[in-house]
Amino acid sequence: MTQTHISRLEMGKRTPQADQAEILDQLFGLTDSKHFVGLRERMTARSSGPGWYLRWVEEIEPEADVLRSWDPLLVPGLWQTEAYARRIFSGAVNAVPESVEAQVRARLQRRAVLERARPPAIWVLIDEWVLRRPIGTEEVMREQLDYLLEVSGRHNVSIQLVPGEACCTAGLSSGFMLAQMPDGTTIVSVESAGRGEVSVDHELVAHVWGAYDKIRAEAYPTGVSIKMIKDARDRWYPRS
């Protein structure tokens, strides 16, 4: 572990893994005060996310050259507006106002990826029913779809909708993300029913790549998808 990595942990720019925190406390003679263990606990509570998720948003997503994702139920987290995200977190079991606001802030902070000097190429696949699924009010949905249209205009972003009646079942069980890193490594994040994992396991990566390719083969072209988002946005205006 490099001094730079340790400094980033101390400054709160990265969340240490549980085993890393314990090793660092032993290395620096801090086992009694549990400095790094306590730091990890505070950062996990602050970010309101499980360890696998924190690793993805704090270490992998910000460094990736290419990001690919499939979302069958909701607008991808990277593209969620504040109101849309708040409605999702508020609907969780045992949701607490303070934790909801922390989760919303953490979600919006992910947008920093888009402002990098050299932002990643981002390829997004979304089930078309996501555009029709009411999350909050009509105003929330209009704002959310407007933001999707805004980011779709970026040169590094591609958004494709997948027909609701598509026969491909490869992505029905869960959403997932693929990150291609500068060193050529591909890392996957798979989430289902609130549980998830981040892995570089070759077998899992190959499985997720295969699922992504099958789903994309069913997707509408980008131009058609953008028109569908515009049409869906217009349908969320109140009927007179």
N, C-alpha and C positions, 0 to 999 in steps of 0.2 A: 504494500500500500504506500503510495507516494505522499510526500509532504503536502503537495497541492491537494490531493484527495482529502487528507486529514483536515486541511484548512477549510475546504469547502464544507466538510461536516460540521466543524466548529462554528462557521458563520451561518449555518442553517440553510445552505444552498443545496445540500443533499441529505437525505435521511439514511442513517446507517442501518444496515441489516442487524438483526438481533445478535448474531454471532460476532459481527464486526464490533459492535458496541462493547461486548464483554471482553474481546481481545484487546481493544484499545485501552480499556480501563486497567487491564492487567499490565499492559506494556508501559503505561505511564504511572503506575502505582496509584491508581485511583479507584481501587476495588471497594474501599470503605465508603467513599462519597458517591460511587457509581455515577461519575460525571457523564460519560457517554451513554450509559444505559438510560439515565434520566433524560438526557438530551433527546434520545430516540423516542421515549415515551411522550415528551412534550410535543415533538414535531408530529408524531402520529396523531395525537389528539387535536393539534392545530389544523392539520390538513384534512381531518375527518375522512380518512381512507385507509383501507387495509394495506399491508406491506407490499403486496404484489402490485397494487394500483399505484402506490407512491413511487415505486421503482420505475414504472412505466412513464409517468408524467414528469418525474424530476430528473431522470437519468437517460432514458431511452428516447422518448419523443423529442426532447430539445436538441438531440445530437443526430437524429436520423437524416439520411439523404432522401429517402422515399418512404412515404407512409401510405398504406393501403388499408381500407376498412370495409366491413360489411355490417350494416345495422338493419335488422328485420323489424324492430319495434319502435324505435325513437330516432329523432334527429341525432346524429353523432355528437358526442360530448364536446368535441373541439369546436363545433358550430352552434352550440346552444346559446340562445340569448339569456339574459339574466332572469326575465320573467318565466320563460319556459323551464329553465333549470330549477328555479325556485318551486314551481308547481310540482315538478317531479320529486324533488327531495321532501317537500311538505307532505306528499302522499305516502311516504315510507312508513312502515310500522314503527311505532315508538319515536316518531320524529319530534325533535325538540327544537324550538325556534333558534336558539343559539347555534346549535350544530348545523341547522339548515343554512343559516347565513354563512357559516364557515365553509360549508360545502359549495355554496354558490360562488363565493369569492375564489375558492380554489379552482373551480371549473373555469371561471372567466380568465384566470391567470394563465391558463393553457394557451390562450390566444397569442401569447408572446412568441410562440413558435412561428407565427405568420409574419412577424416583424423582424426576423433574423436578416442579416445582411444577405445571406444566401438561403432563403427559406426552402424547405423540402418540397419535392413534388408530392402532391397529395391526390390520391385516387380513391374516390368515395362511391360506394354502392349502397343504395337505400331502397328498401321496399316501398313501392308507391303508396301503400296504405298508410305509411307514416304521415303523409301530407294530409290525410283525411281524419286521422285519429285526434280527437279533441283533447289537448293538454291545456287546461285553463280556458280562458275566454276566447271569443273570436278575435279580439284585439291581440291577445298573446300569440295566436296562431298566425295572424297577418304579419306581425312584427318578426316572428321566427322565419317565415317563408321569405320575407323581404331580405332578411340577413343572408339566407341561403343564396338568394339571387345575387346579392352583393359580392359574396366571396366567390361565387362561380365565375365572376368576371376576372379573377386573378389569373395571370398567365401560368401559374404553377398548380392550379386546382382543376380537377375534373370530377364532375358529379354526374352519376348515371343512376336512373331509377330502374328498379327491377319490377316487371309486371306482377301484380298480385296473384294472377292465375298461372304464373310460371310453373312448369312441371318439375323444375329442379328442386330437390329436397335437401341439397347439401348444406344449406345455411339455415334451415328451419329450427335447429336445436339451440343455436346461440349466435351472438355476434362475435366478431373477432377483429383484430388488427395485426398488420404485418409491418415491421420496420426494417428497412435495409440501412445498415450502418456504414460509415465511411470505410471501415476495414473489410467490407464485403459480407459481414455476418448478417443473417436474417433472424430477427427475433419476433416471436408471436406472443400475442396476448389474447387469451380466450376467456370469455365470461359467460356464465349461465346461472340463473337463479341467485344472483348476488355473490356467487363464488367465482374465482378466477385464478389464472396462473399466467406467469410470464416465463417463456422457455426458449432455449436455443436447440432443444432436442431435434435431431435431424428428422426423425420419423414424424414427430408432431408438426414440424415446419412443413414437411412435404405434404402431409394430410391437409393442413390449412391452405397451402398454396393451391392444391387440387380443388378444394372447395371454392376458393376465390375464383379460379378460372372457370369453373362450371357455372357459378352464379353470374359472372360477367358475360358469359356467352349468351345468357338469357336477357341481359339488360338492354334498355332502349339506348340509342345513340345519344351523345351529350346534348346536341341541339334539340332533339325531341324532348329530352328530360327537362331542359330549362323551360321550354314552352309549357310543359305539364306543371312545373312548379308555379309559373306565372298564373296559369288557369286555376290551380288549386288556391293560390293566394286570393284571387278575385272572388272565389266562392265563399271565402270566409268573411266577406263584407255582409252586414245585416241586410236581410231582404226587406224591401219596402212594401 
